[in-house]
């Protein structure tokens, strides 16, 4: 995670509903220089084709073909459905313009291995925060041992089963598809998401669950973030199902908690790896925070951080000035 990025984060006005609070995030530096498409618009404009790597397929890999003039951003945890089984992207990837790429993925539908459709489409989901956090841990471990951006597939399936139990879809999903959990609670997710509207110029969100900072996503282009906003909000909201703790939503107290989260991230150690597509993958690890930042030509394209489940950590000395909007 780039400290320059963290120093540019500005908070918008707190939004909250139930046990969830969201701080809209802005970048004081303004929009990034690089123009790119997101998964949903690239598929919609028929500039991106996502398919199995061969007729027989390979669980941890997919092929993507970008036929357009702009790079395409695929976000860590973003799900595609169809072909032989649904998958999520293991790491954020910037697919070059007019290029073909094999990307690392994880299966999110363990009970199917046959063609449902020739190619993939956007499912409309990003995997829930807990799954993204555990996948981030396993991908970092894989990178550290020189095995690329591979995930622990068994752990992904375990997290999907935990999600089914959390939302009550454990008895209805014949193929154990993550998408079934989102579909079952779709109306509730839509209703809850309405309490967290997208704001003009917004670059990201910092989410607090039951008063504790849980995670953050931020994108260099507000236009790109606007197409990811709904997916990201729901990926955090689904974690709140079953939580009944009432939280005192004092704006100042929650902002202090959010600032502690950013302080912890700024104190982390960063390792840099070659990205799957364009740019570099900056992997952050701190005593209480973990995350990743996709960087291209010095520009942070997509960054995310999650609170680690550890014992008490420490406060960093990162400056908290000029964060409030």
Protein Blocks (a to p, Z undefined) as FASTA:
>chain_A
ZZklmmmpccdddddehjbdcdddddfkbpafbdcddfklmmmnopaccddfbfnopfkb
ccdddfbfbdcdddehiaceejjbccddfbdcdddehiacddddddfbfkbccdfbfbdc
dehiacdfklmmmmmmmmmmmmmnonajadcfklmmmmmmmmmmmnopmmmmmnopaklm
mmmmmmmmmmmmmmmccdehiabdcddeehiafbdcddfblklmmmmmmmmmmmmmmmmg
opabdcdfbfklmmmmmmmmmmmmmmpccdddddfbecjddddddfkbccddddeehiaf
bdcddddddddddddfbdfehkbZZ
